[in-house]
Amino acid sequence: MAIDKPAIIQAVFAGNAKIATNPMPPAQWSYNNTLKDAPYDPAKARALLAQAGLANGFEITLWAMPVQRPYNPNAQLMAQLIQQDWEKIGVHARIVSYEWGEYNRRAKQDGEHDALLYGWSGDNGDPDNWLGALLGCDAVHGSNVSKWCDPSFNSLIEKARADANVSERAALYERAQVVFKEQVPFTPIAHSIVSLPASKRVDGLVFSPLGSHRFDGVSLQ
């Protein structure tokens, strides 16, 4: 509630992103359209902190990626904006960064962070590539950098993973997203809109949805 997502989308993405509600983008099949995002409400956020016994706020580290990625073109700026938002409710964030390989190692293996900026580009078109890879219990020492392991959530994605029926899988993944939204292991910020500029002389270039560029079959007229 304390993070001004529309401001981040304008400043960091120059408007080329959509506010994220779920842990995967709306184009992914089994996306749960019924879920709503928490409103931007700093006053309510401060009241909730007070209710939790933290009326005077607290200090926290916020890790910011040192690299540009398709899902986040400027993590340092995003971290600064979040830092400013949190300061308004009494949460004092110290921005931390490491070399990219070290950042990943410390986040994935050791979980040294309090909070960090991270992102994901789907690489196989399946919902499990988001929900399992980023939130599953078996990924806690991998891409599940929130280190969250919820038995009810994990049971749903394991059942979906083993089911060959697409409609049944979709229903299970939709229920899993409800658990995610209730527990909030991480806060989705934005789904970036990636553009691929190309000259009219380029022939055969296909925009891959999997975050990479393939140039086989590409030629110049």
Secondary structure, DSSP 8 states (H G I E B T S, - for coil): ----HHHHHHHHHTT-EEE--SSS-TTSTT--TT-------HHHHHHHHHHTT-TT-EEEEEE--SS-BTTBS-HHHHHHHHHHHHHTTTEEEEEE---HHHHHHIIIII---SEE------SSS-THHHHHHHH-GGGTTTT-TT----HHHHHHHHHHHH---HHHHHHHHHHHHHHHHHH-SS---EEE-------TTEES----TTS----TT-EE-
